[in-house]
Amino acid sequence: MITAGQLRAARALLGIDQKTLAEMAGVSVPTIQRMEASQGNVRGVVDTLSKVVTALDRAGIELIGEQVPSIALGRGVRLKEPVPQAVSDDTAE
């Protein structure tokens, strides 16, 4: 699902610390610390992993898994293209 390296890289791309990611995902800081200290794939309760992945996705991170088309091989992370913001009636003149 996600590796410890991907998790650390995703935080770095977002410029956030472990506490911020924990708050975004609704999990504890020790949970994030344990995930980032893992070797290889992060292991844990599926619900907790899903919360972290969903939080990263909402923050604009795309996780690149094994065998997913990319320029290079292997796992990684990248920022998704920003979604254009709709113009509200308040700002239109």
C-alpha positions as CSV (number, residue, x, y, z in Angstrom):
1,M,0.0,0.0,0.0
2,I,2.6,2.6,1.1
3,T,6.2,2.4,2.2
4,A,7.9,4.2,5.0
5,G,10.0,6.1,2.5
6,Q,6.9,7.2,0.6
7,L,5.4,8.4,3.8
8,R,8.4,10.5,4.7
9,A,8.7,11.8,1.1
10,A,5.0,12.8,1.0
11,R,5.4,14.8,4.2
12,A,8.5,16.5,2.8
13,L,6.7,17.5,-0.4
14,L,3.9,18.9,1.7
15,G,6.3,20.6,4.1
16,I,4.5,19.2,7.2
17,D,5.7,17.5,10.3
18,Q,4.5,14.2,11.9
19,K,2.1,16.0,14.2
20,T,0.4,17.8,11.3
21,L,0.0,14.5,9.3
22,A,-1.4,12.8,12.4
23,E,-4.0,15.5,12.9
24,M,-4.9,15.4,9.2
25,A,-5.4,11.6,9.3
26,G,-7.0,11.5,12.7
27,V,-4.4,9.2,14.2
28,S,-1.7,9.6,16.9
29,V,1.8,11.0,16.5
30,P,3.3,7.7,17.7
31,T,1.3,5.9,15.0
32,I,2.9,8.1,12.3
33,Q,6.4,7.6,13.9
34,R,5.9,3.8,14.0
35,M,4.8,3.9,10.3
36,E,7.8,5.9,9.3
37,A,10.2,3.7,11.2
38,S,9.0,0.6,9.3
39,Q,11.2,-1.3,6.9
40,G,9.6,-1.6,3.5
41,N,5.8,-1.6,3.3
42,V,4.1,0.1,6.3
43,R,2.2,-2.5,8.3
44,G,-0.7,-1.8,10.6
45,V,-4.4,-1.7,11.0
46,V,-6.0,-1.3,7.5
47,D,-8.3,1.4,8.7
48,T,-5.4,3.4,10.1
49,L,-3.4,3.0,6.9
50,S,-6.4,4.1,4.9
51,K,-6.8,7.2,7.0
52,V,-3.2,8.2,6.3
53,V,-3.4,7.5,2.6
54,T,-6.7,9.4,2.3
55,A,-5.3,12.4,4.2
56,L,-2.3,12.5,1.8
57,D,-4.6,12.2,-1.2
58,R,-6.7,15.1,0.0
59,A,-3.6,17.1,0.6
60,G,-2.6,16.6,-3.1
61,I,-0.2,13.7,-2.9
62,E,-0.2,10.9,-5.5
63,L,1.4,7.6,-4.4
64,I,3.1,5.8,-7.1
65,G,3.1,2.0,-6.6
66,E,5.2,-0.8,-8.1
67,Q,4.5,-1.4,-11.8
68,V,2.6,1.9,-12.1
69,P,3.4,3.8,-15.3
70,S,6.1,6.4,-14.6
71,I,9.3,7.6,-16.2
72,A,11.4,5.5,-13.9
73,L,10.8,2.2,-12.1
74,G,9.9,1.7,-8.4
75,R,7.7,3.4,-5.9
76,G,7.5,7.1,-5.3
77,V,5.3,10.1,-4.6
78,R,4.4,13.2,-6.5
79,L,2.2,16.2,-6.1
80,K,-1.1,16.0,-8.1
81,E,-2.0,18.8,-10.4
82,P,-4.0,21.4,-8.6
83,V,-7.7,21.4,-9.3
84,P,-8.8,24.9,-10.5
85,Q,-10.9,26.7,-7.9
86,A,-14.4,27.7,-8.9
87,V,-15.0,31.5,-8.9
88,S,-17.7,32.3,-6.3
89,D,-20.3,35.0,-6.8
90,D,-18.7,37.0,-4.0
91,T,-15.4,37.5,-5.9
92,A,-16.9,38.1,-9.4
93,E,-17.5,41.7,-10.4
